[in-house]
Amino acid sequence: MDSEKTNRHYLYMDVLNIAACFAVIVLHCSGTFFTYEADSVWKLSLLLQVLARWAVLVFLMLTGANLLSYREKYSTAVFFKKRLIRTFLPFLLWSVVWLVWRVYEGQIQIAGARDVITAFTNNGCQNIYWFFYMLFPIYLAIPVISPLFCRENIRRIRYFYLMILFFTAVLPLFTYYTKIPVSTDFAFPLTAGNFGFVILGWLMARTEFRIWQRLLIWLSGILGAVWMYFGAYRDIALSAEHTVQSDFLSYNSLPTVAMSAAVFLLIKSIPWQKLEHTFFASALRTLAGASFGVYLIHLFPIQYMNRVFSNHSAAYMLMMPFFVYAICALIAVLVRMIPGLRRIFP
């Protein structure tokens, strides 16, 4: 059954925002995964990579949940102005900061203006900012398709998403297990840039699921995590080259989709409204507001701590995310309290 549309603030979205931000840090604190070693530490790093794989995708789902129906709240001109101020300008600022830092640290070489331009056009300032290169085209596409996203079109939108799911998640699994090739020309034309998760977020935010549907989605998320772990382990650890790549770790893999939907629904299903107008709710909103800032700077403490501690240890991977999140969230919250500096972490 579809829920009534409303423009009010939802606390569960703040929780999802915070959880996804923390999960991103977990991914980046378990980087030992990218150097295969046949030991328990590497297996733990794979497990953490699997359990946090939904992080970026939940961010995309929140983007869809909040922005695909933006016309209910403001004009397209306001939409682009908000995206410019809240996302694009901070991205440019912190890309410059990272570029200067990496040149200073000797991580990259800049010989002239062409190298500087290339760093910005080809994600050379900070590797984890690849997310923005995917996100900005999504912003450009939203005004084109946003008129479709209303209650009257919910069946069309479900069809839209199911087609994306089939071509990006189901069909690749068919090829993986059967070894039967499928022509690359046989593709749904609206599947670029993980856009399916943007649509999925809009659908899940506006759908009230029956208990059996919730249980089914949660079970699929658990099975998806197990499937992803052992599928990726088989592809990596049991292969001759030990190349740290696997179709199961793809953001569009069916197990990843299942996990992302399960996490979104799990947090949405908690009765957060009972906490409205409490200090706890206010604290959640404050932390959620700091998430973008945490994302922008969290690699600074990670890089520093990697010089002090070995990241190839269980203690590092399990404890460091809490330290990094705490220090970055504190910085972002304090900076956001200073009027002249608030634009740094909008």
Contacts in CASP RR format, 6 or more apart in sequence:
PFRMAT RR
TARGET T0000
AUTHOR 0000-0000-0000
METHOD contacts of the structure
MODEL  1
MDSEKTNRHYLYMDVLNIAACFAVIVLHCSGTFFTYEADSVWKLSLLLQV
LARWAVLVFLMLTGANLLSYREKYSTAVFFKKRLIRTFLPFLLWSVVWLV
WRVYEGQIQIAGARDVITAFTNNGCQNIYWFFYMLFPIYLAIPVISPLFC
RENIRRIRYFYLMILFFTAVLPLFTYYTKIPVSTDFAFPLTAGNFGFVIL
GWLMARTEFRIWQRLLIWLSGILGAVWMYFGAYRDIALSAEHTVQSDFLS
YNSLPTVAMSAAVFLLIKSIPWQKLEHTFFASALRTLAGASFGVYLIHLF
PIQYMNRVFSNHSAAYMLMMPFFVYAICALIAVLVRMIPGLRRIFP
1 207 0 8 1.000
1 208 0 8 1.000
1 210 0 8 1.000
2 151 0 8 1.000
2 154 0 8 1.000
2 206 0 8 1.000
2 207 0 8 1.000
2 208 0 8 1.000
3 206 0 8 1.000
3 207 0 8 1.000
3 208 0 8 1.000
5 69 0 8 1.000
5 72 0 8 1.000
5 151 0 8 1.000
5 206 0 8 1.000
7 72 0 8 1.000
7 73 0 8 1.000
9 285 0 8 1.000
10 205 0 8 1.000
10 272 0 8 1.000
11 272 0 8 1.000
11 273 0 8 1.000
11 275 0 8 1.000
11 276 0 8 1.000
11 281 0 8 1.000
11 284 0 8 1.000
11 285 0 8 1.000
12 267 0 8 1.000
12 268 0 8 1.000
12 270 0 8 1.000
12 272 0 8 1.000
13 62 0 8 1.000
13 65 0 8 1.000
13 66 0 8 1.000
13 205 0 8 1.000
13 288 0 8 1.000
14 284 0 8 1.000
14 285 0 8 1.000
14 287 0 8 1.000
14 288 0 8 1.000
14 289 0 8 1.000
15 267 0 8 1.000
15 270 0 8 1.000
15 272 0 8 1.000
15 284 0 8 1.000
15 288 0 8 1.000
16 58 0 8 1.000
16 61 0 8 1.000
16 62 0 8 1.000
16 263 0 8 1.000
16 264 0 8 1.000
16 267 0 8 1.000
16 268 0 8 1.000
17 59 0 8 1.000
17 62 0 8 1.000
17 288 0 8 1.000
17 289 0 8 1.000
17 291 0 8 1.000
18 284 0 8 1.000
18 287 0 8 1.000
18 288 0 8 1.000
18 291 0 8 1.000
19 58 0 8 1.000
19 263 0 8 1.000
19 267 0 8 1.000
20 54 0 8 1.000
20 55 0 8 1.000
20 56 0 8 1.000
20 58 0 8 1.000
20 59 0 8 1.000
20 62 0 8 1.000
20 291 0 8 1.000
21 55 0 8 1.000
21 291 0 8 1.000
21 294 0 8 1.000
21 295 0 8 1.000
21 325 0 8 1.000
22 321 0 8 1.000
22 325 0 8 1.000
23 52 0 8 1.000
23 54 0 8 1.000
23 55 0 8 1.000
23 58 0 8 1.000
24 52 0 8 1.000
24 55 0 8 1.000
24 56 0 8 1.000
24 295 0 8 1.000
24 298 0 8 1.000
25 294 0 8 1.000
25 298 0 8 1.000
25 302 0 8 1.000
25 321 0 8 1.000
25 324 0 8 1.000
25 325 0 8 1.000
25 328 0 8 1.000
26 48 0 8 1.000
26 51 0 8 1.000
26 52 0 8 1.000
26 55 0 8 1.000
26 317 0 8 1.000
26 321 0 8 1.000
27 48 0 8 1.000
27 49 0 8 1.000
27 52 0 8 1.000
27 53 0 8 1.000
27 55 0 8 1.000
28 128 0 8 1.000
28 298 0 8 1.000
28 299 0 8 1.000
28 302 0 8 1.000
29 48 0 8 1.000
29 302 0 8 1.000
29 311 0 8 1.000
29 316 0 8 1.000
29 317 0 8 1.000
29 320 0 8 1.000
29 321 0 8 1.000
29 324 0 8 1.000
30 44 0 8 1.000
30 45 0 8 1.000
30 48 0 8 1.000
30 49 0 8 1.000
30 52 0 8 1.000
30 317 0 8 1.000
31 45 0 8 1.000
31 49 0 8 1.000
31 311 0 8 1.000
32 41 0 8 1.000
32 42 0 8 1.000
32 45 0 8 1.000
32 311 0 8 1.000
32 312 0 8 1.000
32 317 0 8 1.000
33 42 0 8 1.000
33 45 0 8 1.000
33 46 0 8 1.000
33 48 0 8 1.000
33 49 0 8 1.000
33 244 0 8 1.000
34 244 0 8 1.000
35 42 0 8 1.000
35 244 0 8 1.000
35 312 0 8 1.000
36 42 0 8 1.000
36 236 0 8 1.000
36 237 0 8 1.000
36 242 0 8 1.000
36 244 0 8 1.000
37 312 0 8 1.000
38 237 0 8 1.000
40 314 0 8 1.000
41 312 0 8 1.000
41 313 0 8 1.000
41 314 0 8 1.000
41 317 0 8 1.000
43 233 0 8 1.000
44 314 0 8 1.000
44 317 0 8 1.000
45 317 0 8 1.000
46 229 0 8 1.000
46 232 0 8 1.000
46 233 0 8 1.000
46 236 0 8 1.000
47 229 0 8 1.000
48 317 0 8 1.000
49 249 0 8 1.000
50 225 0 8 1.000
50 228 0 8 1.000
50 229 0 8 1.000
50 232 0 8 1.000
50 249 0 8 1.000
51 225 0 8 1.000
53 228 0 8 1.000
53 249 0 8 1.000
53 251 0 8 1.000
53 256 0 8 1.000
53 259 0 8 1.000
54 256 0 8 1.000
54 259 0 8 1.000
54 260 0 8 1.000
54 263 0 8 1.000
56 131 0 8 1.000
56 251 0 8 1.000
57 194 0 8 1.000
57 197 0 8 1.000
57 251 0 8 1.000
57 256 0 8 1.000
57 257 0 8 1.000
57 260 0 8 1.000
58 260 0 8 1.000
58 263 0 8 1.000
58 264 0 8 1.000
59 131 0 8 1.000
60 135 0 8 1.000
60 138 0 8 1.000
60 194 0 8 1.000
60 196 0 8 1.000
60 197 0 8 1.000
60 198 0 8 1.000
60 201 0 8 1.000
61 197 0 8 1.000
61 198 0 8 1.000
61 200 0 8 1.000
61 201 0 8 1.000
61 204 0 8 1.000
61 260 0 8 1.000
61 264 0 8 1.000
62 201 0 8 1.000
63 135 0 8 1.000
63 138 0 8 1.000
63 198 0 8 1.000
64 198 0 8 1.000
64 199 0 8 1.000
64 201 0 8 1.000
64 202 0 8 1.000
64 205 0 8 1.000
65 201 0 8 1.000
65 202 0 8 1.000
65 204 0 8 1.000
65 205 0 8 1.000
65 206 0 8 1.000
67 79 0 8 1.000
67 139 0 8 1.000
67 142 0 8 1.000
67 146 0 8 1.000
68 142 0 8 1.000
68 145 0 8 1.000
68 146 0 8 1.000
68 149 0 8 1.000
68 198 0 8 1.000
68 199 0 8 1.000
68 202 0 8 1.000
69 146 0 8 1.000
69 149 0 8 1.000
69 150 0 8 1.000
69 202 0 8 1.000
70 76 0 8 1.000
70 79 0 8 1.000
70 142 0 8 1.000
70 146 0 8 1.000
71 146 0 8 1.000
71 147 0 8 1.000
74 82 0 8 1.000
76 143 0 8 1.000
79 142 0 8 1.000
79 143 0 8 1.000
80 139 0 8 1.000
80 143 0 8 1.000
83 139 0 8 1.000
85 343 0 8 1.000
85 346 0 8 1.000
86 292 0 8 1.000
86 346 0 8 1.000
87 132 0 8 1.000
87 135 0 8 1.000
87 136 0 8 1.000
87 139 0 8 1.000
87 292 0 8 1.000
87 346 0 8 1.000
88 136 0 8 1.000
89 343 0 8 1.000
90 292 0 8 1.000
90 293 0 8 1.000
90 296 0 8 1.000
90 343 0 8 1.000
90 344 0 8 1.000
90 345 0 8 1.000
90 346 0 8 1.000
91 129 0 8 1.000
91 132 0 8 1.000
92 120 0 8 1.000
93 344 0 8 1.000
94 126 0 8 1.000
94 129 0 8 1.000
94 296 0 8 1.000
94 297 0 8 1.000
95 119 0 8 1.000
95 120 0 8 1.000
95 125 0 8 1.000
95 126 0 8 1.000
95 129 0 8 1.000
96 125 0 8 1.000
98 125 0 8 1.000
98 126 0 8 1.000
98 129 0 8 1.000
99 108 0 8 1.000
99 110 0 8 1.000
99 116 0 8 1.000
99 119 0 8 1.000
99 120 0 8 1.000
99 124 0 8 1.000
99 125 0 8 1.000
99 126 0 8 1.000
101 300 0 8 1.000
102 108 0 8 1.000
102 125 0 8 1.000
102 126 0 8 1.000
103 109 0 8 1.000
103 110 0 8 1.000
108 119 0 8 1.000
108 124 0 8 1.000
109 115 0 8 1.000
110 116 0 8 1.000
110 119 0 8 1.000
118 124 0 8 1.000
119 125 0 8 1.000
123 129 0 8 1.000
123 130 0 8 1.000
123 133 0 8 1.000
126 299 0 8 1.000
128 295 0 8 1.000
128 299 0 8 1.000
134 193 0 8 1.000
134 194 0 8 1.000
137 192 0 8 1.000
137 193 0 8 1.000
138 193 0 8 1.000
138 195 0 8 1.000
138 198 0 8 1.000
141 195 0 8 1.000
142 198 0 8 1.000
148 156 0 8 1.000
148 157 0 8 1.000
148 160 0 8 1.000
149 157 0 8 1.000
149 202 0 8 1.000
151 206 0 8 1.000
154 203 0 8 1.000
154 206 0 8 1.000
157 199 0 8 1.000
157 202 0 8 1.000
157 203 0 8 1.000
158 203 0 8 1.000
160 190 0 8 1.000
160 199 0 8 1.000
161 196 0 8 1.000
161 199 0 8 1.000
161 200 0 8 1.000
161 203 0 8 1.000
163 188 0 8 1.000
164 188 0 8 1.000
164 190 0 8 1.000
164 191 0 8 1.000
164 195 0 8 1.000
164 196 0 8 1.000
164 199 0 8 1.000
165 196 0 8 1.000
165 257 0 8 1.000
166 188 0 8 1.000
167 187 0 8 1.000
167 188 0 8 1.000
167 191 0 8 1.000
168 188 0 8 1.000
168 191 0 8 1.000
168 196 0 8 1.000
168 252 0 8 1.000
169 252 0 8 1.000
169 253 0 8 1.000
169 254 0 8 1.000
169 257 0 8 1.000
170 254 0 8 1.000
171 182 0 8 1.000
171 186 0 8 1.000
172 247 0 8 1.000
172 250 0 8 1.000
172 252 0 8 1.000
172 253 0 8 1.000
173 247 0 8 1.000
173 253 0 8 1.000
173 254 0 8 1.000
174 180 0 8 1.000
174 182 0 8 1.000
175 181 0 8 1.000
175 182 0 8 1.000
176 247 0 8 1.000
194 251 0 8 1.000
194 252 0 8 1.000
197 251 0 8 1.000
197 257 0 8 1.000
197 260 0 8 1.000
200 257 0 8 1.000
200 260 0 8 1.000
200 261 0 8 1.000
201 264 0 8 1.000
204 261 0 8 1.000
204 264 0 8 1.000
204 265 0 8 1.000
204 268 0 8 1.000
205 268 0 8 1.000
209 217 0 8 1.000
209 265 0 8 1.000
209 269 0 8 1.000
214 265 0 8 1.000
214 269 0 8 1.000
217 258 0 8 1.000
217 261 0 8 1.000
217 262 0 8 1.000
217 265 0 8 1.000
218 262 0 8 1.000
218 265 0 8 1.000
218 266 0 8 1.000
220 258 0 8 1.000
220 261 0 8 1.000
220 262 0 8 1.000
221 255 0 8 1.000
221 258 0 8 1.000
221 259 0 8 1.000
221 261 0 8 1.000
221 262 0 8 1.000
222 262 0 8 1.000
223 255 0 8 1.000
223 258 0 8 1.000
224 254 0 8 1.000
224 255 0 8 1.000
224 256 0 8 1.000
224 258 0 8 1.000
224 259 0 8 1.000
225 255 0 8 1.000
225 259 0 8 1.000
227 248 0 8 1.000
227 255 0 8 1.000
228 248 0 8 1.000
228 249 0 8 1.000
228 253 0 8 1.000
228 255 0 8 1.000
228 256 0 8 1.000
228 259 0 8 1.000
231 246 0 8 1.000
231 248 0 8 1.000
232 246 0 8 1.000
232 248 0 8 1.000
232 249 0 8 1.000
235 245 0 8 1.000
235 246 0 8 1.000
235 247 0 8 1.000
235 248 0 8 1.000
236 242 0 8 1.000
236 243 0 8 1.000
236 244 0 8 1.000
236 245 0 8 1.000
236 246 0 8 1.000
247 253 0 8 1.000
248 255 0 8 1.000
248 256 0 8 1.000
249 256 0 8 1.000
250 256 0 8 1.000
272 281 0 8 1.000
275 281 0 8 1.000
275 284 0 8 1.000
286 333 0 8 1.000
287 329 0 8 1.000
287 333 0 8 1.000
289 332 0 8 1.000
289 336 0 8 1.000
290 329 0 8 1.000
290 332 0 8 1.000
290 333 0 8 1.000
290 336 0 8 1.000
290 345 0 8 1.000
291 332 0 8 1.000
292 332 0 8 1.000
292 345 0 8 1.000
292 346 0 8 1.000
293 328 0 8 1.000
293 332 0 8 1.000
293 344 0 8 1.000
293 345 0 8 1.000
294 325 0 8 1.000
294 328 0 8 1.000
294 329 0 8 1.000
294 332 0 8 1.000
296 345 0 8 1.000
297 328 0 8 1.000
297 331 0 8 1.000
297 332 0 8 1.000
298 324 0 8 1.000
298 325 0 8 1.000
298 328 0 8 1.000
301 323 0 8 1.000
301 324 0 8 1.000
301 327 0 8 1.000
301 328 0 8 1.000
302 320 0 8 1.000
302 324 0 8 1.000
305 320 0 8 1.000
305 323 0 8 1.000
305 324 0 8 1.000
309 316 0 8 1.000
309 320 0 8 1.000
310 316 0 8 1.000
311 317 0 8 1.000
311 320 0 8 1.000
332 345 0 8 1.000
335 341 0 8 1.000
335 342 0 8 1.000
335 344 0 8 1.000
335 345 0 8 1.000
336 342 0 8 1.000
336 345 0 8 1.000
END
